[in-house]
């Protein structure tokens, strides 16, 4: 690898560590999608997925969480953008160009990525035994998840 590639790789890795520490400072638990990175790399956006370095970032984030005592869990990534986080009804498959989640069942509407993140949060909380009481306006109200919680 040339010096330029090594420098770019080093800068990227440093950024990932700084971002991971920043995220750990603001969270007691971290839930991420368990993405099939090999499958994504084979797709039409493969080069872009590889360039993003998600795999390396997730490894660094997991290591940082372990060091900092922040609970880290990968959750099922299937259909996160096709499930309404408000009523948990499966909606139709969305094209990548469709950036708004709009549920025909309950009327909940938000940004597509926000809705997918809310579904990831719900799955993560369910995996650790917490129940989401209400989801509205992009905020989940759940039992508290703190760094001091001995069960996590």
Backbone as JSON, one array per atom type, in Angstrom:
{
  "sequence": "XXXXXXXXXXXXXXXXXXXXXXXXXXXXXXXXXXXXXXXXXXXXXXXXXXXXXXXXXXXXXXXXXXXXXXXXXXXXXXXXXXXXXXXXXXXXXXXXXXXXXXXXXXXXXXXXXXXXXXXXXXXXXXXXXXXXXXXXXXXXXXXXXXXXXXXX",
  "N": [[0.86, -1.17, 0.0], [0.55, 2.19, -0.79], [2.08, 5.2, 0.56], [0.22, 7.3, 0.58], [-2.27, 5.94, 0.54], [-2.06, 4.62, 2.97], [-2.0, 6.8, 4.71], [-4.56, 7.92, 4.28], [-6.13, 5.75, 5.15], [-5.37, 5.71, 7.82], [-6.27, 8.22, 8.72], [-9.03, 7.89, 8.35], [-9.54, 5.78, 10.15], [-8.83, 7.0, 12.57], [-10.81, 8.99, 12.65], [-13.09, 7.35, 12.86], [-12.67, 6.23, 15.43], [-12.79, 8.55, 17.03], [-15.43, 9.37, 16.52], [-16.79, 7.12, 17.5], [-16.17, 7.29, 20.25], [-17.42, 9.72, 20.84], [-20.1, 9.01, 20.37], [-20.41, 7.04, 22.34], [-20.19, 8.61, 24.6], [-22.67, 9.75, 24.76], [-24.56, 7.8, 25.11], [-26.13, 5.0, 26.72], [-26.63, 2.57, 25.78], [-26.14, 0.89, 22.69], [-27.45, 0.24, 19.59], [-27.22, -1.38, 16.52], [-27.82, -2.09, 13.04], [-27.52, -5.42, 11.95], [-25.91, -5.75, 9.4], [-25.62, -7.33, 6.19], [-22.78, -7.15, 4.99], [-21.14, -8.24, 3.02], [-22.98, -9.07, 1.1], [-24.09, -6.56, 0.47], [-21.86, -5.38, -0.68], [-21.68, -6.72, -3.06], [-23.72, -5.75, -4.53], [-25.33, -3.23, -6.64], [-24.46, -0.81, -5.66], [-22.03, -1.44, -4.6], [-19.23, -0.62, -4.57], [-19.45, 1.89, -3.36], [-20.48, 1.17, -0.88], [-18.34, -0.29, 0.15], [-16.4, 1.71, 0.19], [-17.43, 3.35, 2.16], [-16.81, 2.05, 4.51], [-18.22, 0.67, 6.52], [-18.08, -1.8, 7.88], [-15.56, -1.73, 9.2], [-16.04, 0.52, 10.82], [-18.18, -0.41, 12.44], [-16.85, -2.46, 13.85], [-14.94, -0.97, 15.27], [-16.67, 0.68, 16.75], [-17.98, -1.24, 18.32], [-15.78, -2.22, 19.81], [-15.06, 0.12, 21.17], [-17.38, 0.58, 22.68], [-17.29, -1.66, 24.35], [-14.94, -1.13, 25.8], [-15.72, 1.2, 27.1], [-17.88, 0.53, 28.62], [-20.43, 0.55, 27.53], [-23.44, -0.78, 26.47], [-23.65, -2.87, 23.65], [-25.25, -3.95, 20.72], [-26.02, -5.89, 17.89], [-28.78, -5.84, 15.79], [-31.46, -7.54, 14.07], [-31.54, -6.81, 10.67], [-33.45, -6.99, 8.76], [-36.04, -5.67, 6.8], [-36.23, -3.16, 8.08], [-36.79, -0.68, 7.02], [-39.3, -1.03, 6.11], [-41.19, -1.35, 8.0], [-43.56, 0.08, 10.1], [-42.66, 2.17, 12.7], [-44.41, 3.09, 14.6], [-46.86, 1.63, 14.71], [-46.06, -0.9, 14.1], [-46.77, -2.19, 11.78], [-46.3, -3.81, 8.67], [-45.22, -2.07, 5.89], [-45.41, -1.19, 2.37], [-42.69, -2.11, 0.16], [-40.07, 0.22, -0.25], [-38.71, 2.38, -2.74], [-35.29, 3.43, -3.25], [-35.24, 6.11, -3.79], [-37.44, 7.1, -2.51], [-37.95, 8.95, 0.23], [-39.48, 9.38, 2.47], [-41.25, 8.0, 5.18], [-44.44, 6.8, 5.32], [-47.19, 5.72, 6.91], [-49.91, 3.84, 5.96], [-51.68, 2.64, 7.63], [-51.68, 3.69, 10.33], [-51.12, 6.33, 9.95], [-48.75, 7.53, 10.66], [-45.95, 9.58, 10.01], [-42.72, 10.24, 8.89], [-39.21, 10.91, 8.33], [-37.64, 8.54, 6.24], [-35.22, 7.29, 7.06], [-35.16, 7.94, 9.75], [-37.41, 6.54, 10.66], [-36.54, 3.9, 10.17], [-34.38, 3.8, 11.94], [-35.78, 4.04, 14.33], [-37.14, 1.61, 14.34], [-34.96, -0.1, 14.61], [-34.14, 0.68, 17.17], [-36.42, -0.14, 18.67], [-36.27, -2.93, 18.27], [-33.81, -3.43, 19.48], [-34.26, -2.62, 22.15], [-36.29, -4.44, 22.78], [-34.83, -6.8, 22.66], [-33.24, -6.66, 24.91], [-35.07, -6.79, 26.88], [-36.65, -4.59, 27.45], [-39.61, -2.6, 27.18], [-41.27, -0.72, 24.74], [-43.27, 1.97, 25.35], [-44.57, 4.07, 24.05], [-44.47, 5.69, 20.92], [-43.83, 8.49, 19.3], [-43.62, 11.53, 17.38], [-40.97, 11.07, 16.69], [-39.61, 10.16, 18.93], [-38.7, 7.75, 21.32], [-40.27, 6.44, 24.1], [-39.26, 4.81, 26.78], [-38.42, 2.28, 29.21], [-35.78, 3.33, 31.34], [-32.46, 3.22, 30.05], [-29.39, 2.96, 31.2], [-25.89, 3.74, 31.74], [-25.09, 2.79, 34.18], [-26.65, 0.63, 34.71], [-26.81, -2.55, 36.03], [-27.68, -4.92, 34.82], [-27.12, -4.75, 32.16]],
  "CA": [[0.0, 0.0, 0.0], [1.35, 3.42, -0.87], [2.0, 6.09, 1.72], [-1.03, 8.06, 0.51], [-3.35, 5.06, 0.98], [-1.87, 4.4, 4.41], [-2.4, 8.03, 5.4], [-6.02, 8.0, 4.2], [-6.67, 4.71, 6.03], [-5.11, 6.13, 9.2], [-7.18, 9.34, 9.01], [-10.37, 7.33, 8.47], [-9.61, 5.01, 11.39], [-8.83, 7.97, 13.65], [-12.14, 9.59, 12.66], [-14.03, 6.35, 13.39], [-12.48, 6.14, 16.88], [-13.31, 9.77, 17.65], [-16.88, 9.31, 16.42], [-17.26, 6.08, 18.42], [-16.08, 7.84, 21.61], [-18.47, 10.72, 20.95], [-21.38, 8.3, 20.49], [-20.43, 6.38, 23.65], [-20.4, 9.63, 25.62], [-24.07, 10.17, 24.82], [-25.48, 6.65, 25.11], [-25.91, 3.9, 27.65], [-26.77, 1.37, 24.95], [-25.96, 1.16, 21.26], [-28.03, -0.79, 18.74], [-26.96, -1.17, 15.1], [-28.31, -3.15, 12.18], [-26.57, -6.47, 11.6], [-25.95, -5.71, 7.94], [-24.88, -8.3, 5.39], [-21.87, -6.27, 4.26], [-20.67, -8.94, 1.81], [-24.08, -8.97, 0.14], [-24.17, -5.17, 0.02], [-20.7, -5.1, -1.53], [-21.91, -7.34, -4.36], [-24.82, -5.06, -5.21], [-25.06, -2.17, -7.6], [-23.74, 0.26, -4.95], [-20.97, -2.14, -3.88], [-18.03, 0.19, -4.36], [-19.78, 2.93, -2.4], [-20.61, 0.53, 0.44], [-16.99, -0.6, 0.61], [-15.73, 2.97, 0.48], [-17.96, 3.9, 3.4], [-16.1, 1.4, 5.6], [-19.16, 0.35, 7.6], [-17.58, -2.95, 8.65], [-14.52, -1.24, 10.1], [-16.64, 1.39, 11.82], [-18.93, -1.21, 13.41], [-15.88, -3.13, 14.71], [-14.38, 0.05, 16.17], [-17.74, 1.08, 17.66], [-18.17, -2.34, 19.27], [-14.62, -2.21, 20.72], [-15.17, 1.32, 22.01], [-18.47, 0.33, 23.64], [-16.78, -2.63, 25.31], [-13.98, -0.43, 26.66], [-16.36, 2.28, 27.83], [-18.99, 0.0, 29.4], [-21.7, 0.84, 26.86], [-24.01, -2.0, 25.9], [-23.65, -2.86, 22.19], [-25.95, -5.1, 20.18], [-26.46, -5.86, 16.5], [-30.14, -6.36, 15.69], [-31.89, -8.0, 12.74], [-31.65, -5.68, 9.74], [-34.48, -7.23, 7.74], [-37.26, -4.87, 6.67], [-36.3, -2.01, 9.0], [-37.39, 0.48, 6.35], [-40.63, -1.42, 5.63], [-42.06, -1.54, 9.16], [-43.93, 1.34, 10.75], [-42.24, 2.11, 14.1], [-45.49, 3.5, 15.48], [-47.86, 0.57, 14.89], [-45.36, -2.14, 13.74], [-47.37, -2.77, 10.58], [-45.39, -3.82, 7.53], [-45.65, -1.24, 4.77], [-44.87, -1.64, 1.09], [-41.27, -1.88, -0.09], [-39.8, 1.56, -0.75], [-37.57, 2.6, -3.62], [-34.29, 4.25, -2.58], [-35.56, 7.53, -4.0], [-38.55, 7.46, -1.6], [-37.25, 9.34, 1.45], [-40.44, 9.61, 3.56], [-42.06, 6.87, 5.63], [-45.82, 7.19, 5.57], [-47.95, 4.5, 7.2], [-51.31, 3.89, 5.57], [-52.47, 2.04, 8.7], [-51.88, 4.59, 11.48], [-50.91, 7.71, 9.54], [-47.45, 8.04, 11.13], [-45.13, 10.05, 8.91], [-41.42, 10.78, 9.28], [-38.15, 10.6, 7.39], [-37.45, 7.09, 6.09], [-34.09, 6.84, 7.87], [-35.57, 8.07, 11.15], [-38.31, 5.42, 10.93], [-35.73, 2.69, 10.24], [-33.63, 3.87, 13.2], [-36.74, 3.77, 15.41], [-37.37, 0.17, 14.33], [-33.74, -0.69, 15.19], [-34.24, 0.94, 18.61], [-37.45, -1.01, 19.23], [-35.73, -4.29, 18.28], [-32.75, -3.49, 20.49], [-34.88, -2.58, 23.48], [-36.99, -5.72, 22.99], [-33.83, -7.84, 22.86], [-32.72, -6.59, 26.27], [-36.17, -6.94, 27.82], [-37.39, -3.35, 27.69], [-40.78, -2.45, 26.33], [-41.54, 0.64, 24.31], [-44.63, 2.31, 25.73], [-45.17, 4.99, 23.11], [-43.54, 6.21, 19.93], [-44.44, 9.58, 18.52], [-42.76, 12.69, 17.16], [-39.58, 10.66, 16.54], [-38.97, 9.87, 20.21], [-39.16, 6.54, 21.98], [-40.38, 6.54, 25.55], [-39.06, 3.43, 27.22], [-37.76, 2.17, 30.5], [-34.46, 3.93, 31.18], [-31.29, 2.4, 29.79], [-28.29, 3.8, 31.64], [-24.58, 3.1, 31.81], [-24.94, 2.18, 35.49], [-27.56, -0.51, 34.84], [-25.99, -3.76, 36.18], [-28.14, -6.03, 33.98], [-26.64, -4.56, 30.81]],
  "C": [[0.9, 1.24, 0.0], [1.17, 4.26, 0.39], [0.7, 6.89, 1.74], [-2.2, 7.21, 0.99], [-3.26, 4.79, 2.48], [-2.33, 5.61, 5.21], [-3.91, 8.17, 5.41], [-6.66, 6.98, 5.14], [-6.49, 5.1, 7.5], [-6.04, 7.27, 9.61], [-8.6, 8.83, 9.21], [-10.53, 6.59, 9.79], [-9.63, 5.93, 12.6], [-10.2, 8.63, 13.78], [-13.16, 8.62, 13.26], [-13.9, 6.23, 14.9], [-13.04, 7.36, 17.59], [-14.83, 9.79, 17.63], [-17.45, 8.28, 17.4], [-17.22, 6.58, 19.86], [-17.17, 8.89, 21.83], [-19.84, 10.06, 21.13], [-21.49, 7.63, 21.86], [-20.65, 7.37, 24.78], [-21.88, 9.96, 25.81], [-25.06, 9.01, 24.89], [-25.1, 5.63, 26.18], [-25.99, 2.57, 26.94], [-26.67, 1.78, 23.49], [-26.51, -0.03, 20.49], [-27.75, -0.43, 17.28], [-27.55, -2.33, 14.32], [-27.2, -4.16, 11.89], [-26.61, -6.64, 10.08], [-25.13, -6.83, 7.32], [-23.95, -7.5, 4.48], [-21.32, -6.92, 3.0], [-21.73, -8.86, 0.73], [-24.23, -7.57, -0.41], [-23.04, -4.83, -0.94], [-20.87, -5.69, -2.93], [-22.98, -6.62, -5.18], [-24.35, -3.94, -6.1], [-24.29, -1.01, -6.96], [-22.55, -0.3, -4.17], [-19.75, -1.31, -3.57], [-18.28, 1.28, -3.32], [-19.91, 2.36, -0.98], [-19.23, 0.21, 1.01], [-16.23, 0.66, 0.99], [-16.19, 3.58, 1.8], [-17.3, 3.27, 4.62], [-16.97, 1.05, 6.78], [-18.64, -0.77, 8.48], [-16.53, -2.52, 9.66], [-15.11, -0.36, 11.18], [-17.41, 0.59, 12.86], [-17.99, -1.95, 14.35], [-15.3, -2.16, 15.74], [-15.43, 0.48, 17.19], [-17.97, 0.01, 18.72], [-17.02, -2.38, 20.28], [-14.69, -1.03, 21.7], [-16.26, 1.13, 23.07], [-18.01, -0.62, 24.74], [-15.84, -1.95, 26.3], [-14.66, 0.58, 27.58], [-17.56, 1.82, 28.67], [-20.35, 0.36, 28.85], [-22.2, -0.43, 26.21], [-24.12, -1.86, 24.39], [-24.34, -4.11, 21.68], [-26.29, -4.87, 18.71], [-27.83, -6.51, 16.44], [-30.45, -6.75, 14.24], [-32.17, -6.81, 11.84], [-32.79, -5.84, 8.74], [-35.69, -6.32, 7.91], [-37.35, -3.69, 7.64], [-36.93, -0.79, 8.34], [-38.8, 0.18, 5.84], [-41.6, -1.65, 6.77], [-42.32, -0.17, 9.78], [-43.5, 1.25, 12.22], [-43.34, 2.48, 15.08], [-46.48, 2.38, 15.76], [-47.31, -0.82, 14.55], [-46.01, -2.89, 12.58], [-46.35, -2.73, 9.45], [-45.99, -3.01, 6.39], [-45.06, -1.79, 3.48], [-43.38, -1.33, 1.01], [-41.09, -0.5, -0.72], [-38.63, 1.56, -1.72], [-36.57, 3.49, -2.87], [-34.58, 5.74, -2.72], [-36.67, 8.02, -3.07], [-37.97, 7.71, -0.21], [-38.18, 9.56, 2.65], [-41.16, 8.31, 3.88], [-43.44, 7.4, 5.93], [-46.64, 5.92, 5.73], [-49.42, 4.7, 6.82], [-52.22, 3.37, 6.66], [-52.75, 3.03, 9.83], [-51.64, 6.06, 11.14], [-49.58, 8.3, 9.97], [-46.58, 8.41, 9.94], [-43.84, 10.67, 9.45], [-40.42, 10.46, 8.18], [-37.91, 9.08, 7.39], [-36.33, 6.57, 6.99], [-34.39, 6.93, 9.36], [-36.46, 6.89, 11.53], [-37.52, 4.11, 11.06], [-34.92, 2.65, 11.54], [-34.53, 3.58, 14.39], [-37.05, 2.27, 15.49], [-36.17, -0.56, 14.94], [-33.76, -0.51, 16.71], [-35.25, 0.01, 19.28], [-36.94, -2.45, 19.32], [-34.64, -4.44, 19.34], [-33.31, -3.5, 21.89], [-35.61, -3.88, 23.79], [-35.99, -6.83, 23.29], [-33.26, -7.83, 24.28], [-33.83, -6.56, 27.31], [-36.93, -5.67, 28.16], [-38.59, -3.29, 26.75], [-40.99, -0.99, 25.99], [-43.0, 0.92, 24.59], [-45.31, 3.15, 24.67], [-44.1, 5.46, 22.14], [-44.27, 7.29, 19.14], [-43.45, 10.72, 18.41], [-41.29, 12.31, 17.1], [-38.86, 10.34, 17.82], [-39.56, 8.6, 20.79], [-39.19, 6.8, 23.48], [-40.33, 5.11, 26.06], [-38.52, 3.44, 28.64], [-36.34, 2.67, 30.34], [-33.36, 2.9, 30.95], [-30.11, 3.29, 30.12], [-27.0, 3.01, 31.68], [-24.42, 2.34, 33.12], [-25.77, 0.92, 35.65], [-26.77, -1.81, 34.9], [-26.43, -4.9, 35.27], [-27.65, -5.92, 32.55], [-25.16, -4.73, 30.83]]
}
